[in-house]
Amino acid sequence: MTTALIGRTRVRGVETLSLDSPATRNALSRALVSELTDALGSCDKDDDVRAVVLTHTGNTFSAGADLKDPPPPHAVPALLQRILALRKPVVARVAGHVRAGGLGVLGACDIALASGAATFAFTEVRIGVAPAVISLPLLPRVDPRALARYCLTGEIFDAEEAARIGLVTRSAGDGDLDEALAPVLDGLRRAAPTALARTKELLTAKVLESLVEGAGAMTELSASLFAGPDAREGMTAFLERRDPPWVL
C-alpha cells in the first residue's frame, strides 16, 4: 500500500496541505509533486475551501528536486502554475529549511510566513545547474540585487533576510509561527470568496504570465544542464558528501 505524501486537514474553511516525506526532506519527487498538484486541484474545485495553507512535517519545508527520483520535466512548471492560478489564496507556513526547487514553490505562494528556525539557499550552482524554472515566479517578486547574490553564490540566509528581500511576507522571528499566521487566516476567512478569487487573479497575473511564457525555455535549459558533465559530477559529489572538483 502506497503511503500518502501529502497530509490534509481542514479547519473553518482553511485546508492545510502538509508535505509529508521527512525521510527525503520533502524533496520534490515524482510522487510528491503529483500528489501535491492533485491536492491543490481538489481544493480549487471545493467551494467549502476558502484558502490553502502549505506546510511540512520534519525540519525541512523542501530540499528541492529529488535527485534519485526527479519529477518529469513538465511537472514542476505545472505545479507552480497550479499554485498561481488557484482561485484560493495559498499561504506558505515555513518552520524549517528551504532549498533550491522548494524556493520556487514558496515563490508561487501568495503569502509566506517563516519561523526564526527557517533557512534558505539557492544551491543549484553548487551542483552544476541553474535555478531555471523556479526563477520564473521569483523574478517578479524578489529584490533583484539580492536574488542575484543568492542565486550566484548559493549562500544560506535566514528568515529575516528572506522577508527583507521579498522572498517571504514576514518572519515570525523567535515568536510563535501559528500566532503570526492567525490574523492572516482570520482575514481570509472574512473575505468574500468571489472577491478573494478576483483579487488573487489581478495580483498574480504578471507572475503567471511570466511562468507560462518562460516555462518551455527554462525547462529546456534545466534539462540540458542536468544532462551535462558538471551536473553529473555535482550530484555525485553531493550524494557522496564531498566537494566537487571545481571548488577552490
Phi, psi and omega per residue, in radians:
M1 nan 2.269 -3.105
T2 -1.332 2.318 3.110
T3 -1.444 2.305 3.122
A4 -1.145 2.414 -3.134
L5 -1.754 -0.078 3.123
I6 -2.177 2.000 3.056
G7 -1.420 2.604 -3.105
R8 -2.403 2.238 3.005
T9 -2.429 2.799 3.138
R10 -2.441 2.305 3.068
V11 -2.357 2.058 3.084
R12 0.805 0.923 3.018
G13 1.442 -0.049 3.104
V14 -1.810 2.016 3.130
E15 -1.582 2.156 3.088
T16 -1.762 2.125 3.062
L17 -1.867 2.132 -3.095
S18 -1.949 2.152 2.989
L19 -1.167 2.060 -2.936
D20 -2.197 1.068 3.032
S21 -2.376 1.092 -3.041
P22 -1.079 -0.446 3.141
A23 -1.115 -0.494 3.103
T24 -1.852 0.232 -3.085
R25 0.999 0.653 3.130
N26 0.900 0.697 3.072
A27 -1.098 2.623 -3.092
L28 -1.411 1.428 3.113
S29 -1.469 2.986 3.078
R30 -0.964 -0.829 -3.069
A31 -1.226 -0.767 -3.089
L32 -1.130 -0.759 3.131
V33 -1.099 -0.723 3.130
S34 -1.118 -0.799 -3.127
E35 -1.146 -0.697 -3.139
L36 -1.168 -0.733 3.117
T37 -1.072 -0.752 3.128
D38 -1.154 -0.719 -3.136
A39 -1.117 -0.718 3.085
L40 -1.102 -0.701 3.111
G41 -1.081 -0.692 3.127
S42 -1.202 -0.610 3.071
C43 -1.135 -0.659 -3.126
D44 -1.095 -0.606 -3.088
K45 -1.493 -0.201 -3.030
D46 -1.645 1.943 -3.106
D47 -1.178 -0.255 3.117
D48 -1.456 -0.134 3.102
V49 -1.644 2.075 3.127
R50 -1.564 -0.652 -3.108
A51 -2.701 2.855 -3.139
V52 -2.125 2.317 2.969
V53 -1.824 2.212 3.112
L54 -1.883 2.044 -3.093
T55 -2.401 -2.730 -2.990
H56 -2.753 2.789 2.906
T57 -1.784 2.771 -3.116
G58 1.384 -3.063 -3.037
N59 -1.636 0.206 -3.130
T60 -2.335 2.175 3.040
F61 -1.106 -0.950 2.995
S62 -2.876 2.387 3.122
A63 -1.531 0.072 -3.099
G64 1.669 -2.820 -3.069
A65 -1.041 2.435 3.051
D66 -1.351 1.929 -3.067
L67 -1.226 -0.380 -3.134
K68 -1.580 -0.445 -3.115
D69 -2.518 1.172 -3.057
P70 -1.217 2.624 3.067
P71 -1.243 2.796 3.070
P72 -1.085 2.747 -3.008
P73 -0.941 -0.621 -3.072
H74 -1.397 -0.252 -2.905
A75 -1.231 -0.730 -3.121
V76 -1.211 -0.812 3.041
P77 -0.993 -0.651 3.126
A78 -1.161 -0.657 3.095
L79 -1.130 -0.804 3.131
L80 -1.087 -0.713 3.110
Q81 -1.130 -0.674 3.119
R82 -1.052 -0.763 3.140
I83 -1.125 -0.815 -3.085
L84 -1.166 -0.666 -3.063
A85 -1.544 -0.120 -3.138
L86 -1.006 2.425 -3.129
R87 -1.289 -0.195 -3.132
K88 -1.887 2.477 3.041
P89 -1.057 2.491 3.093
V90 -2.010 2.126 -3.080
V91 -1.952 2.109 3.092
A92 -1.488 2.293 3.059
R93 -2.010 1.840 -2.973
V94 -1.953 1.958 -3.138
A95 -2.033 0.335 -3.109
G96 -2.741 -2.731 -2.996
H97 -1.496 2.578 3.088
V98 -2.297 2.248 -3.109
R99 -2.326 2.575 2.940
A100 0.795 -2.083 -3.077
G101 -1.005 -0.451 3.074
G102 -1.085 -0.477 3.117
L103 -1.254 -0.483 3.050
G104 -1.178 -0.728 3.078
V105 -1.076 -0.782 3.113
L106 -1.050 -0.743 -3.117
G107 -1.163 -0.457 3.137
A108 -1.380 -0.343 -3.127
C109 -1.233 2.662 -3.080
D110 -1.329 -0.652 -3.132
I111 -2.391 2.480 3.134
A112 -2.455 2.216 3.074
L113 -2.068 2.410 -3.093
A114 -2.252 2.532 3.077
S115 -1.430 2.933 3.095
G116 -1.140 -0.292 3.135
A117 -1.436 -0.205 -3.070
A118 -1.285 2.493 2.988
T119 -2.323 2.790 -2.993
F120 -2.425 2.547 3.052
A121 -2.852 2.365 2.982
F122 -1.586 1.633 -2.975
T123 -1.600 0.059 -3.022
E124 -0.979 -0.819 -3.068
V125 -1.073 -0.423 -3.091
R126 -1.371 -0.245 3.048
I127 -1.989 0.244 3.001
G128 1.560 0.321 3.101
V129 -2.250 -2.959 -3.103
A130 -2.317 2.674 3.086
P131 -1.357 1.198 -2.947
A132 -1.272 -1.279 -3.086
V133 -1.084 -0.720 -3.046
I134 -1.218 -0.280 3.108
S135 -1.186 -0.404 -3.004
L136 -1.118 -0.789 3.065
P137 -1.393 -0.238 -3.071
L138 -1.566 -0.652 -3.078
L139 -0.994 -0.695 3.129
P140 -1.329 -0.177 -2.960
R141 -2.038 -0.401 -3.006
V142 -1.877 2.533 3.110
D143 -0.910 2.163 -2.998
P144 -1.124 -0.652 3.129
R145 -1.152 -0.752 3.132
A146 -1.160 -0.727 -3.140
L147 -1.084 -0.707 3.101
A148 -1.043 -0.801 -3.132
R149 -1.036 -0.919 -2.980
Y150 -1.310 -0.528 3.076
C151 -1.261 -0.611 -3.100
L152 -1.397 -0.493 -3.064
T153 -1.793 -0.424 -3.065
G154 1.258 0.239 -3.132
E155 -1.084 2.628 3.017
I156 -1.519 2.383 3.065
F157 -2.353 2.847 -2.988
D158 -1.715 -3.115 -3.050
A159 -1.190 -0.602 3.110
E160 -1.091 -0.755 3.100
E161 -1.170 -0.684 3.110
A162 -1.045 -0.673 3.093
A163 -1.231 -0.692 -3.117
R164 -1.068 -0.671 -3.058
I165 -1.601 -0.047 3.085
G166 1.576 0.174 3.081
L167 -1.266 -0.662 3.013
V168 -2.143 2.818 -3.120
T169 -1.305 -0.727 -3.069
R170 -2.723 2.517 2.941
S171 -1.715 2.277 3.076
A172 -1.387 -0.097 3.140
G173 1.009 -2.311 3.125
D174 -1.505 0.000 -3.133
G175 -1.377 3.102 -3.129
D176 -1.365 2.187 -3.081
L177 -1.122 -0.692 -3.124
D178 -1.239 -0.521 3.023
E179 -1.151 -0.685 3.098
A180 -1.177 -0.562 -3.120
L181 -1.333 -0.487 -3.010
A182 -0.955 -0.841 -3.137
P183 -1.172 -0.498 3.078
V184 -1.131 -0.848 -3.127
L185 -1.174 -0.628 3.090
D186 -1.084 -0.745 3.114
G187 -1.092 -0.715 3.139
L188 -1.186 -0.638 3.118
R189 -1.185 -0.445 -3.124
R190 -1.505 -0.181 -3.072
A191 -1.473 2.511 3.065
A192 -1.177 2.299 -3.031
P193 -0.972 -0.795 -3.117
T194 -1.168 -0.741 3.098
A195 -1.081 -0.667 3.116
L196 -1.094 -0.798 -3.133
A197 -1.107 -0.756 -3.114
R198 -1.205 -0.655 3.122
T199 -1.160 -0.747 3.079
K200 -1.061 -0.719 -3.113
E201 -1.028 -0.785 -3.112
L202 -1.245 -0.544 -3.136
L203 -1.291 -0.522 -3.066
T204 -1.768 -0.011 -3.008
A205 -0.972 -0.851 -3.079
K206 -1.251 -0.608 3.107
V207 -1.167 -0.749 3.130
L208 -1.144 -0.711 3.109
E209 -1.069 -0.748 3.118
S210 -1.081 -0.720 3.138
L211 -1.145 -0.842 -3.103
V212 -1.086 -0.747 -3.102
E213 -1.245 -0.595 -3.032
G214 -1.729 -0.137 -3.010
A215 -1.046 -0.739 -3.102
G216 -1.079 -0.873 -3.111
A217 -1.152 -0.707 -3.126
M218 -1.226 -0.580 3.075
T219 -1.147 -0.722 3.097
E220 -1.116 -0.758 3.116
L221 -1.061 -0.806 -3.135
S222 -1.055 -0.787 -3.125
A223 -1.080 -0.726 -3.117
S224 -1.159 -0.678 3.130
L225 -1.226 -0.731 3.131
F226 -1.124 -0.446 -3.140
A227 -1.513 -0.103 -3.059
G228 -1.474 2.957 -3.093
P229 -1.166 -0.605 3.132
D230 -1.104 -0.744 3.136
A231 -1.150 -0.722 3.123
R232 -1.042 -0.797 3.130
E233 -1.208 -0.725 -3.119
G234 -1.097 -0.753 3.136
M235 -1.213 -0.648 3.086
T236 -1.111 -0.780 3.125
A237 -1.088 -0.714 3.126
F238 -1.077 -0.825 -3.113
L239 -1.193 -0.498 3.123
E240 -1.584 0.044 3.116
R241 0.957 0.882 3.078
R242 -2.419 2.897 3.077
D243 -1.337 2.455 3.002
P244 -1.227 2.854 -3.001
P245 -1.175 -0.290 -3.117
W246 -1.411 -0.132 -3.137
V247 -1.216 2.212 -3.103
L248 -1.591 nan nan
